[in-house]
Amino acid sequence: MSQLLPIVGPGSPAGPDSEASASIITIQKARLKDQHLTCEFIEQRTPEAPPRTFALTCTEQVHPDLPHALSRLVPHLCLLTEQLTETPDFWPDESEELPALFEAFTVTGFSLGRYQGGVTLIGQRELTGGRVLNLTTPYQSFDDEQATYSYTGLLETTLTTALAEVEAALRGKCTDYRQLALSF
């Protein structure tokens, strides 16, 4: 990814030390596997520039903020796929860890609709035998007036945080990696 940073990310074509503003990134799909981000996005150097489409797998491990942001989508995954029903302690606040009833669930990614007007969540549920059940929610529009999902606004807000973390990862936010010294 570091080779693309002068093209995609904080720098401009003139170089990373240039005072030009950051490019515009529109996320289309994001997936997290083994702490590595795979993302499809559209990038524009300026609002007037032609859009360019990229598919990128980051070689660096993501910063812990990205998995945390995705974990905040787990309650929505559970409700939209009808895996769990809502209980009084269902919605944790931002600082809390997820309640124990969500331990078997993981959000691994999402796919956004045209103009980011809705989302499909992708995740997994670990079954008691150790096997994995893959889950995909139905497409959930953010501006559907006949929406049957009561938490569309909360879903959109939570997704906005996850999108910010994905964009930060594309711009270079990752886990610090240092090789330990070898001793003989």
PyMOL commands that place a pseudoatom at each C-alpha (Angstrom):
pseudoatom trace, name=CA, resn=MET, resi=1, chain=A, elem=C, hetatm=0, pos=[0.000, 0.000, 0.000]
pseudoatom trace, name=CA, resn=SER, resi=2, chain=A, elem=C, hetatm=0, pos=[2.830, 2.419, 0.705]
pseudoatom trace, name=CA, resn=GLN, resi=3, chain=A, elem=C, hetatm=0, pos=[3.625, 2.566, -3.026]
pseudoatom trace, name=CA, resn=LEU, resi=4, chain=A, elem=C, hetatm=0, pos=[0.113, 3.903, -3.713]
pseudoatom trace, name=CA, resn=LEU, resi=5, chain=A, elem=C, hetatm=0, pos=[0.173, 6.558, -0.997]
pseudoatom trace, name=CA, resn=PRO, resi=6, chain=A, elem=C, hetatm=0, pos=[1.475, 9.287, -3.341]
pseudoatom trace, name=CA, resn=ILE, resi=7, chain=A, elem=C, hetatm=0, pos=[-1.469, 8.468, -5.641]
pseudoatom trace, name=CA, resn=VAL, resi=8, chain=A, elem=C, hetatm=0, pos=[-4.161, 7.502, -3.118]
pseudoatom trace, name=CA, resn=GLY, resi=9, chain=A, elem=C, hetatm=0, pos=[-4.075, 9.042, 0.303]
pseudoatom trace, name=CA, resn=PRO, resi=10, chain=A, elem=C, hetatm=0, pos=[-2.780, 12.134, 1.994]
pseudoatom trace, name=CA, resn=GLY, resi=11, chain=A, elem=C, hetatm=0, pos=[-0.347, 13.176, -0.696]
pseudoatom trace, name=CA, resn=SER, resi=12, chain=A, elem=C, hetatm=0, pos=[-1.039, 14.565, -4.124]
pseudoatom trace, name=CA, resn=PRO, resi=13, chain=A, elem=C, hetatm=0, pos=[0.613, 13.867, -7.483]
pseudoatom trace, name=CA, resn=ALA, resi=14, chain=A, elem=C, hetatm=0, pos=[3.112, 16.574, -6.603]
pseudoatom trace, name=CA, resn=GLY, resi=15, chain=A, elem=C, hetatm=0, pos=[4.272, 14.459, -3.683]
pseudoatom trace, name=CA, resn=PRO, resi=16, chain=A, elem=C, hetatm=0, pos=[3.429, 13.751, -0.066]
pseudoatom trace, name=CA, resn=ASP, resi=17, chain=A, elem=C, hetatm=0, pos=[5.112, 16.984, 1.083]
pseudoatom trace, name=CA, resn=SER, resi=18, chain=A, elem=C, hetatm=0, pos=[2.881, 19.114, -1.134]
pseudoatom trace, name=CA, resn=GLU, resi=19, chain=A, elem=C, hetatm=0, pos=[0.312, 21.355, 0.540]
pseudoatom trace, name=CA, resn=ALA, resi=20, chain=A, elem=C, hetatm=0, pos=[-2.498, 20.063, -1.689]
pseudoatom trace, name=CA, resn=SER, resi=21, chain=A, elem=C, hetatm=0, pos=[-5.557, 18.646, 0.042]
pseudoatom trace, name=CA, resn=ALA, resi=22, chain=A, elem=C, hetatm=0, pos=[-6.263, 14.942, 0.413]
pseudoatom trace, name=CA, resn=SER, resi=23, chain=A, elem=C, hetatm=0, pos=[-8.005, 13.084, -2.366]
pseudoatom trace, name=CA, resn=ILE, resi=24, chain=A, elem=C, hetatm=0, pos=[-11.710, 12.222, -2.149]
pseudoatom trace, name=CA, resn=ILE, resi=25, chain=A, elem=C, hetatm=0, pos=[-12.358, 8.547, -1.381]
pseudoatom trace, name=CA, resn=THR, resi=26, chain=A, elem=C, hetatm=0, pos=[-15.772, 6.877, -1.728]
pseudoatom trace, name=CA, resn=ILE, resi=27, chain=A, elem=C, hetatm=0, pos=[-15.841, 3.380, -0.212]
pseudoatom trace, name=CA, resn=GLN, resi=28, chain=A, elem=C, hetatm=0, pos=[-17.914, 0.780, -2.081]
pseudoatom trace, name=CA, resn=LYS, resi=29, chain=A, elem=C, hetatm=0, pos=[-16.989, -2.469, -0.298]
pseudoatom trace, name=CA, resn=ALA, resi=30, chain=A, elem=C, hetatm=0, pos=[-14.763, -3.326, 2.627]
pseudoatom trace, name=CA, resn=ARG, resi=31, chain=A, elem=C, hetatm=0, pos=[-13.781, -6.664, 4.116]
pseudoatom trace, name=CA, resn=LEU, resi=32, chain=A, elem=C, hetatm=0, pos=[-11.517, -7.562, 7.011]
pseudoatom trace, name=CA, resn=LYS, resi=33, chain=A, elem=C, hetatm=0, pos=[-9.803, -10.952, 7.021]
pseudoatom trace, name=CA, resn=ASP, resi=34, chain=A, elem=C, hetatm=0, pos=[-6.901, -11.954, 9.253]
pseudoatom trace, name=CA, resn=GLN, resi=35, chain=A, elem=C, hetatm=0, pos=[-6.506, -8.293, 10.291]
pseudoatom trace, name=CA, resn=HIS, resi=36, chain=A, elem=C, hetatm=0, pos=[-5.941, -7.212, 6.658]
pseudoatom trace, name=CA, resn=LEU, resi=37, chain=A, elem=C, hetatm=0, pos=[-8.297, -4.846, 4.862]
pseudoatom trace, name=CA, resn=THR, resi=38, chain=A, elem=C, hetatm=0, pos=[-9.559, -5.535, 1.352]
pseudoatom trace, name=CA, resn=CYS, resi=39, chain=A, elem=C, hetatm=0, pos=[-11.426, -2.599, -0.103]
pseudoatom trace, name=CA, resn=GLU, resi=40, chain=A, elem=C, hetatm=0, pos=[-13.050, -1.428, -3.324]
pseudoatom trace, name=CA, resn=PHE, resi=41, chain=A, elem=C, hetatm=0, pos=[-13.293, 2.340, -3.611]
pseudoatom trace, name=CA, resn=ILE, resi=42, chain=A, elem=C, hetatm=0, pos=[-13.439, 5.288, -5.966]
pseudoatom trace, name=CA, resn=GLU, resi=43, chain=A, elem=C, hetatm=0, pos=[-10.820, 7.988, -5.619]
pseudoatom trace, name=CA, resn=GLN, resi=44, chain=A, elem=C, hetatm=0, pos=[-10.697, 11.510, -7.051]
pseudoatom trace, name=CA, resn=ARG, resi=45, chain=A, elem=C, hetatm=0, pos=[-7.678, 13.760, -6.657]
pseudoatom trace, name=CA, resn=THR, resi=46, chain=A, elem=C, hetatm=0, pos=[-9.957, 16.829, -6.762]
pseudoatom trace, name=CA, resn=PRO, resi=47, chain=A, elem=C, hetatm=0, pos=[-13.744, 17.228, -7.072]
pseudoatom trace, name=CA, resn=GLU, resi=48, chain=A, elem=C, hetatm=0, pos=[-13.288, 18.089, -10.765]
pseudoatom trace, name=CA, resn=ALA, resi=49, chain=A, elem=C, hetatm=0, pos=[-10.933, 15.181, -11.539]
pseudoatom trace, name=CA, resn=PRO, resi=50, chain=A, elem=C, hetatm=0, pos=[-12.251, 12.020, -13.167]
pseudoatom trace, name=CA, resn=PRO, resi=51, chain=A, elem=C, hetatm=0, pos=[-12.991, 9.215, -10.698]
pseudoatom trace, name=CA, resn=ARG, resi=52, chain=A, elem=C, hetatm=0, pos=[-10.697, 6.187, -10.596]
pseudoatom trace, name=CA, resn=THR, resi=53, chain=A, elem=C, hetatm=0, pos=[-11.770, 2.803, -9.241]
pseudoatom trace, name=CA, resn=PHE, resi=54, chain=A, elem=C, hetatm=0, pos=[-9.423, 0.735, -7.090]
pseudoatom trace, name=CA, resn=ALA, resi=55, chain=A, elem=C, hetatm=0, pos=[-9.477, -2.679, -5.419]
pseudoatom trace, name=CA, resn=LEU, resi=56, chain=A, elem=C, hetatm=0, pos=[-6.805, -2.894, -2.769]
pseudoatom trace, name=CA, resn=THR, resi=57, chain=A, elem=C, hetatm=0, pos=[-5.647, -5.393, -0.165]
pseudoatom trace, name=CA, resn=CYS, resi=58, chain=A, elem=C, hetatm=0, pos=[-3.501, -3.786, 2.514]
pseudoatom trace, name=CA, resn=THR, resi=59, chain=A, elem=C, hetatm=0, pos=[-0.370, -5.688, 3.450]
pseudoatom trace, name=CA, resn=GLU, resi=60, chain=A, elem=C, hetatm=0, pos=[-0.162, -4.050, 6.886]
pseudoatom trace, name=CA, resn=GLN, resi=61, chain=A, elem=C, hetatm=0, pos=[-2.405, -5.161, 9.718]
pseudoatom trace, name=CA, resn=VAL, resi=62, chain=A, elem=C, hetatm=0, pos=[-5.203, -2.716, 10.434]
pseudoatom trace, name=CA, resn=HIS, resi=63, chain=A, elem=C, hetatm=0, pos=[-5.248, -0.462, 13.464]
pseudoatom trace, name=CA, resn=PRO, resi=64, chain=A, elem=C, hetatm=0, pos=[-7.420, -1.866, 16.325]
pseudoatom trace, name=CA, resn=ASP, resi=65, chain=A, elem=C, hetatm=0, pos=[-9.910, 0.991, 15.793]
pseudoatom trace, name=CA, resn=LEU, resi=66, chain=A, elem=C, hetatm=0, pos=[-11.193, -0.626, 12.571]
pseudoatom trace, name=CA, resn=PRO, resi=67, chain=A, elem=C, hetatm=0, pos=[-12.181, -4.012, 14.073]
pseudoatom trace, name=CA, resn=HIS, resi=68, chain=A, elem=C, hetatm=0, pos=[-13.727, -2.111, 16.992]
pseudoatom trace, name=CA, resn=ALA, resi=69, chain=A, elem=C, hetatm=0, pos=[-15.815, 0.012, 14.591]
pseudoatom trace, name=CA, resn=LEU, resi=70, chain=A, elem=C, hetatm=0, pos=[-16.947, -3.130, 12.746]
pseudoatom trace, name=CA, resn=SER, resi=71, chain=A, elem=C, hetatm=0, pos=[-17.849, -4.807, 16.058]
pseudoatom trace, name=CA, resn=ARG, resi=72, chain=A, elem=C, hetatm=0, pos=[-20.340, -1.986, 16.682]
pseudoatom trace, name=CA, resn=LEU, resi=73, chain=A, elem=C, hetatm=0, pos=[-22.280, -3.285, 13.638]
pseudoatom trace, name=CA, resn=VAL, resi=74, chain=A, elem=C, hetatm=0, pos=[-22.777, -6.764, 15.190]
pseudoatom trace, name=CA, resn=PRO, resi=75, chain=A, elem=C, hetatm=0, pos=[-26.125, -5.944, 16.888]
pseudoatom trace, name=CA, resn=HIS, resi=76, chain=A, elem=C, hetatm=0, pos=[-27.463, -4.770, 13.523]
pseudoatom trace, name=CA, resn=LEU, resi=77, chain=A, elem=C, hetatm=0, pos=[-26.214, -7.951, 11.829]
pseudoatom trace, name=CA, resn=CYS, resi=78, chain=A, elem=C, hetatm=0, pos=[-27.997, -10.050, 14.456]
pseudoatom trace, name=CA, resn=LEU, resi=79, chain=A, elem=C, hetatm=0, pos=[-31.302, -8.190, 14.122]
pseudoatom trace, name=CA, resn=LEU, resi=80, chain=A, elem=C, hetatm=0, pos=[-31.290, -7.935, 10.319]
pseudoatom trace, name=CA, resn=THR, resi=81, chain=A, elem=C, hetatm=0, pos=[-30.532, -11.652, 9.883]
pseudoatom trace, name=CA, resn=GLU, resi=82, chain=A, elem=C, hetatm=0, pos=[-33.003, -12.577, 12.658]
pseudoatom trace, name=CA, resn=GLN, resi=83, chain=A, elem=C, hetatm=0, pos=[-30.317, -14.420, 14.632]
pseudoatom trace, name=CA, resn=LEU, resi=84, chain=A, elem=C, hetatm=0, pos=[-31.194, -12.733, 17.945]
pseudoatom trace, name=CA, resn=THR, resi=85, chain=A, elem=C, hetatm=0, pos=[-34.088, -10.752, 19.335]
pseudoatom trace, name=CA, resn=GLU, resi=86, chain=A, elem=C, hetatm=0, pos=[-33.645, -7.451, 21.098]
pseudoatom trace, name=CA, resn=THR, resi=87, chain=A, elem=C, hetatm=0, pos=[-33.254, -7.495, 24.885]
pseudoatom trace, name=CA, resn=PRO, resi=88, chain=A, elem=C, hetatm=0, pos=[-32.958, -4.602, 27.389]
pseudoatom trace, name=CA, resn=ASP, resi=89, chain=A, elem=C, hetatm=0, pos=[-29.119, -4.841, 27.405]
pseudoatom trace, name=CA, resn=PHE, resi=90, chain=A, elem=C, hetatm=0, pos=[-28.847, -5.326, 23.636]
pseudoatom trace, name=CA, resn=TRP, resi=91, chain=A, elem=C, hetatm=0, pos=[-27.285, -1.959, 22.705]
pseudoatom trace, name=CA, resn=PRO, resi=92, chain=A, elem=C, hetatm=0, pos=[-23.912, -1.269, 24.360]
pseudoatom trace, name=CA, resn=ASP, resi=93, chain=A, elem=C, hetatm=0, pos=[-22.582, 2.269, 24.526]
pseudoatom trace, name=CA, resn=GLU, resi=94, chain=A, elem=C, hetatm=0, pos=[-19.502, 3.178, 22.503]
pseudoatom trace, name=CA, resn=SER, resi=95, chain=A, elem=C, hetatm=0, pos=[-16.968, 2.566, 25.278]
pseudoatom trace, name=CA, resn=GLU, resi=96, chain=A, elem=C, hetatm=0, pos=[-18.325, -0.815, 26.360]
pseudoatom trace, name=CA, resn=GLU, resi=97, chain=A, elem=C, hetatm=0, pos=[-17.388, -4.161, 24.970]
pseudoatom trace, name=CA, resn=LEU, resi=98, chain=A, elem=C, hetatm=0, pos=[-20.199, -6.074, 23.329]
pseudoatom trace, name=CA, resn=PRO, resi=99, chain=A, elem=C, hetatm=0, pos=[-22.400, -8.117, 25.692]
pseudoatom trace, name=CA, resn=ALA, resi=100, chain=A, elem=C, hetatm=0, pos=[-21.709, -11.859, 25.932]
pseudoatom trace, name=CA, resn=LEU, resi=101, chain=A, elem=C, hetatm=0, pos=[-24.685, -12.735, 23.718]
pseudoatom trace, name=CA, resn=PHE, resi=102, chain=A, elem=C, hetatm=0, pos=[-22.705, -11.378, 20.722]
pseudoatom trace, name=CA, resn=GLU, resi=103, chain=A, elem=C, hetatm=0, pos=[-19.547, -13.483, 21.306]
pseudoatom trace, name=CA, resn=ALA, resi=104, chain=A, elem=C, hetatm=0, pos=[-20.331, -15.892, 18.473]
pseudoatom trace, name=CA, resn=PHE, resi=105, chain=A, elem=C, hetatm=0, pos=[-20.917, -13.097, 15.921]
pseudoatom trace, name=CA, resn=THR, resi=106, chain=A, elem=C, hetatm=0, pos=[-18.479, -11.070, 13.822]
pseudoatom trace, name=CA, resn=VAL, resi=107, chain=A, elem=C, hetatm=0, pos=[-18.994, -8.449, 11.125]
pseudoatom trace, name=CA, resn=THR, resi=108, chain=A, elem=C, hetatm=0, pos=[-16.343, -9.108, 8.485]
pseudoatom trace, name=CA, resn=GLY, resi=109, chain=A, elem=C, hetatm=0, pos=[-17.358, -6.438, 6.004]
pseudoatom trace, name=CA, resn=PHE, resi=110, chain=A, elem=C, hetatm=0, pos=[-20.024, -4.494, 4.200]
pseudoatom trace, name=CA, resn=SER, resi=111, chain=A, elem=C, hetatm=0, pos=[-21.125, -3.442, 0.745]
pseudoatom trace, name=CA, resn=LEU, resi=112, chain=A, elem=C, hetatm=0, pos=[-22.628, -0.032, 0.149]
pseudoatom trace, name=CA, resn=GLY, resi=113, chain=A, elem=C, hetatm=0, pos=[-25.381, 0.774, -2.308]
pseudoatom trace, name=CA, resn=ARG, resi=114, chain=A, elem=C, hetatm=0, pos=[-25.215, 3.395, -5.011]
pseudoatom trace, name=CA, resn=TYR, resi=115, chain=A, elem=C, hetatm=0, pos=[-24.300, 6.835, -3.599]
pseudoatom trace, name=CA, resn=GLN, resi=116, chain=A, elem=C, hetatm=0, pos=[-23.900, 5.169, -0.180]
pseudoatom trace, name=CA, resn=GLY, resi=117, chain=A, elem=C, hetatm=0, pos=[-27.696, 5.183, 0.214]
pseudoatom trace, name=CA, resn=GLY, resi=118, chain=A, elem=C, hetatm=0, pos=[-27.797, 1.846, 2.026]
pseudoatom trace, name=CA, resn=VAL, resi=119, chain=A, elem=C, hetatm=0, pos=[-25.749, -1.132, 3.148]
pseudoatom trace, name=CA, resn=THR, resi=120, chain=A, elem=C, hetatm=0, pos=[-25.500, -4.908, 3.168]
pseudoatom trace, name=CA, resn=LEU, resi=121, chain=A, elem=C, hetatm=0, pos=[-23.606, -6.262, 6.184]
pseudoatom trace, name=CA, resn=ILE, resi=122, chain=A, elem=C, hetatm=0, pos=[-21.494, -9.410, 5.880]
pseudoatom trace, name=CA, resn=GLY, resi=123, chain=A, elem=C, hetatm=0, pos=[-20.554, -11.463, 8.898]
pseudoatom trace, name=CA, resn=GLN, resi=124, chain=A, elem=C, hetatm=0, pos=[-20.231, -14.820, 10.578]
pseudoatom trace, name=CA, resn=ARG, resi=125, chain=A, elem=C, hetatm=0, pos=[-21.631, -16.802, 13.459]
pseudoatom trace, name=CA, resn=GLU, resi=126, chain=A, elem=C, hetatm=0, pos=[-19.469, -19.457, 15.058]
pseudoatom trace, name=CA, resn=LEU, resi=127, chain=A, elem=C, hetatm=0, pos=[-21.604, -22.519, 15.724]
pseudoatom trace, name=CA, resn=THR, resi=128, chain=A, elem=C, hetatm=0, pos=[-21.202, -24.768, 18.768]
pseudoatom trace, name=CA, resn=GLY, resi=129, chain=A, elem=C, hetatm=0, pos=[-19.325, -27.413, 16.771]
pseudoatom trace, name=CA, resn=GLY, resi=130, chain=A, elem=C, hetatm=0, pos=[-16.698, -24.856, 15.754]
pseudoatom trace, name=CA, resn=ARG, resi=131, chain=A, elem=C, hetatm=0, pos=[-18.084, -24.513, 12.244]
pseudoatom trace, name=CA, resn=VAL, resi=132, chain=A, elem=C, hetatm=0, pos=[-18.871, -21.098, 10.802]
pseudoatom trace, name=CA, resn=LEU, resi=133, chain=A, elem=C, hetatm=0, pos=[-22.194, -19.878, 9.446]
pseudoatom trace, name=CA, resn=ASN, resi=134, chain=A, elem=C, hetatm=0, pos=[-21.761, -17.047, 6.941]
pseudoatom trace, name=CA, resn=LEU, resi=135, chain=A, elem=C, hetatm=0, pos=[-24.377, -14.310, 7.250]
pseudoatom trace, name=CA, resn=THR, resi=136, chain=A, elem=C, hetatm=0, pos=[-25.422, -11.617, 4.794]
pseudoatom trace, name=CA, resn=THR, resi=137, chain=A, elem=C, hetatm=0, pos=[-28.115, -9.108, 5.688]
pseudoatom trace, name=CA, resn=PRO, resi=138, chain=A, elem=C, hetatm=0, pos=[-30.717, -7.963, 3.212]
pseudoatom trace, name=CA, resn=TYR, resi=139, chain=A, elem=C, hetatm=0, pos=[-29.899, -4.578, 1.678]
pseudoatom trace, name=CA, resn=GLN, resi=140, chain=A, elem=C, hetatm=0, pos=[-30.940, -1.870, 4.123]
pseudoatom trace, name=CA, resn=SER, resi=141, chain=A, elem=C, hetatm=0, pos=[-31.719, 1.515, 2.580]
pseudoatom trace, name=CA, resn=PHE, resi=142, chain=A, elem=C, hetatm=0, pos=[-31.072, 4.572, 4.751]
pseudoatom trace, name=CA, resn=ASP, resi=143, chain=A, elem=C, hetatm=0, pos=[-33.843, 6.706, 3.270]
pseudoatom trace, name=CA, resn=ASP, resi=144, chain=A, elem=C, hetatm=0, pos=[-36.635, 4.161, 2.697]
pseudoatom trace, name=CA, resn=GLU, resi=145, chain=A, elem=C, hetatm=0, pos=[-39.853, 5.655, 4.064]
pseudoatom trace, name=CA, resn=GLN, resi=146, chain=A, elem=C, hetatm=0, pos=[-41.488, 2.234, 4.500]
pseudoatom trace, name=CA, resn=ALA, resi=147, chain=A, elem=C, hetatm=0, pos=[-38.467, 0.799, 6.313]
pseudoatom trace, name=CA, resn=THR, resi=148, chain=A, elem=C, hetatm=0, pos=[-39.256, -2.182, 8.495]
pseudoatom trace, name=CA, resn=TYR, resi=149, chain=A, elem=C, hetatm=0, pos=[-35.958, -1.865, 10.398]
pseudoatom trace, name=CA, resn=SER, resi=150, chain=A, elem=C, hetatm=0, pos=[-36.422, 0.445, 13.395]
pseudoatom trace, name=CA, resn=TYR, resi=151, chain=A, elem=C, hetatm=0, pos=[-32.731, 1.285, 13.825]
pseudoatom trace, name=CA, resn=THR, resi=152, chain=A, elem=C, hetatm=0, pos=[-31.859, 2.589, 10.356]
pseudoatom trace, name=CA, resn=GLY, resi=153, chain=A, elem=C, hetatm=0, pos=[-30.571, 5.911, 11.749]
pseudoatom trace, name=CA, resn=LEU, resi=154, chain=A, elem=C, hetatm=0, pos=[-28.358, 4.167, 14.302]
pseudoatom trace, name=CA, resn=LEU, resi=155, chain=A, elem=C, hetatm=0, pos=[-27.079, 1.782, 11.615]
pseudoatom trace, name=CA, resn=GLU, resi=156, chain=A, elem=C, hetatm=0, pos=[-26.160, 4.715, 9.355]
pseudoatom trace, name=CA, resn=THR, resi=157, chain=A, elem=C, hetatm=0, pos=[-24.366, 6.528, 12.198]
pseudoatom trace, name=CA, resn=THR, resi=158, chain=A, elem=C, hetatm=0, pos=[-22.439, 3.405, 13.210]
pseudoatom trace, name=CA, resn=LEU, resi=159, chain=A, elem=C, hetatm=0, pos=[-21.520, 2.711, 9.592]
pseudoatom trace, name=CA, resn=THR, resi=160, chain=A, elem=C, hetatm=0, pos=[-20.226, 6.275, 9.192]
pseudoatom trace, name=CA, resn=THR, resi=161, chain=A, elem=C, hetatm=0, pos=[-17.710, 5.581, 11.979]
pseudoatom trace, name=CA, resn=ALA, resi=162, chain=A, elem=C, hetatm=0, pos=[-16.647, 2.329, 10.280]
pseudoatom trace, name=CA, resn=LEU, resi=163, chain=A, elem=C, hetatm=0, pos=[-16.273, 4.150, 6.940]
pseudoatom trace, name=CA, resn=ALA, resi=164, chain=A, elem=C, hetatm=0, pos=[-14.021, 6.745, 8.576]
pseudoatom trace, name=CA, resn=GLU, resi=165, chain=A, elem=C, hetatm=0, pos=[-11.804, 3.951, 9.927]
pseudoatom trace, name=CA, resn=VAL, resi=166, chain=A, elem=C, hetatm=0, pos=[-11.654, 2.221, 6.525]
pseudoatom trace, name=CA, resn=GLU, resi=167, chain=A, elem=C, hetatm=0, pos=[-10.644, 5.503, 4.881]
pseudoatom trace, name=CA, resn=ALA, resi=168, chain=A, elem=C, hetatm=0, pos=[-8.028, 6.084, 7.595]
pseudoatom trace, name=CA, resn=ALA, resi=169, chain=A, elem=C, hetatm=0, pos=[-6.622, 2.606, 6.881]
pseudoatom trace, name=CA, resn=LEU, resi=170, chain=A, elem=C, hetatm=0, pos=[-6.433, 3.420, 3.177]
pseudoatom trace, name=CA, resn=ARG, resi=171, chain=A, elem=C, hetatm=0, pos=[-4.538, 6.590, 4.031]
pseudoatom trace, name=CA, resn=GLY, resi=172, chain=A, elem=C, hetatm=0, pos=[-1.986, 4.678, 6.100]
pseudoatom trace, name=CA, resn=LYS, resi=173, chain=A, elem=C, hetatm=0, pos=[-3.430, 4.165, 9.604]
pseudoatom trace, name=CA, resn=CYS, resi=174, chain=A, elem=C, hetatm=0, pos=[-2.279, 0.698, 10.605]
pseudoatom trace, name=CA, resn=THR, resi=175, chain=A, elem=C, hetatm=0, pos=[-0.759, -1.230, 13.486]
pseudoatom trace, name=CA, resn=ASP, resi=176, chain=A, elem=C, hetatm=0, pos=[2.824, -0.363, 14.297]
pseudoatom trace, name=CA, resn=TYR, resi=177, chain=A, elem=C, hetatm=0, pos=[4.992, -3.256, 13.207]
pseudoatom trace, name=CA, resn=ARG, resi=178, chain=A, elem=C, hetatm=0, pos=[8.430, -3.753, 14.607]
pseudoatom trace, name=CA, resn=GLN, resi=179, chain=A, elem=C, hetatm=0, pos=[10.517, -6.857, 14.181]
pseudoatom trace, name=CA, resn=LEU, resi=180, chain=A, elem=C, hetatm=0, pos=[12.093, -8.058, 17.352]
pseudoatom trace, name=CA, resn=ALA, resi=181, chain=A, elem=C, hetatm=0, pos=[15.855, -8.312, 17.430]
pseudoatom trace, name=CA, resn=LEU, resi=182, chain=A, elem=C, hetatm=0, pos=[17.303, -11.755, 16.895]
pseudoatom trace, name=CA, resn=SER, resi=183, chain=A, elem=C, hetatm=0, pos=[19.673, -12.951, 19.581]
pseudoatom trace, name=CA, resn=PHE, resi=184, chain=A, elem=C, hetatm=0, pos=[22.004, -15.886, 19.157]
for i in range(1, 184): cmd.bond("trace and resi %d" % i, "trace and resi %d" % (i + 1))
show_as sticks, trace
zoom trace
